[in-house]
Amino acid sequence: MDKQNWYGPRAPTYIIALEGNPPSGREQIDMKLLTNLPVDDLSVAVEKLGW
């Protein structure tokens, strides 16, 4: 059995994160992540961004 059969179809989740207080002299970090992994709350989204 392959992974698709284990998990089934899943809608993609788009996570957007902006750096709150960038150091002076540097632009704000703006991260975008598209994933098909489950993201049910903020702590899971932060975990995915940390990967």
N, C-alpha and C positions, 0 to 999 in steps of 0.2 A: 504494500500500500504506500502510495506517495504522499507527500505533505499536503497537496491540494485536497485529497480525500479526507485527511485528518481535520483540516481547518475549514474547508468549504470557502465559498466566495466571501469576500469582505470588502466593504467600501473603503476607499483610501481616506486617510486623515491628513489634513494639512496643518502643521504646527508652525506658528510664527512667534519669534521671540526677539525682542529688542533690548539691548543693554540699557540699564537704567541710568547710570552715571559714568559715562566714559571718562577716562583721564583726559586732561587738557592736552590739546595738540594732536588728538586722534579722533577719527570719526566714530560714531556710535556703531556697535556691531549689530547687524540685522540678519538673523538667521531664519531660514525657511527650510522645513523638512516635510517631505511627502512620504508617508509610510502606509503600509497595509497591516501593520501590527495593531493590536487593540490598544486604544488610548481612552481610558474611562474617566480619568481625572487629572488634575494638574500635576500631581506627583509623578504619574506615569509619563506625562509629556516631558517633564524636566528630566526624567531618567533617559528617555529616548534622545533628547538633545545632548546629554552628557556622553552618549556613545560616540 
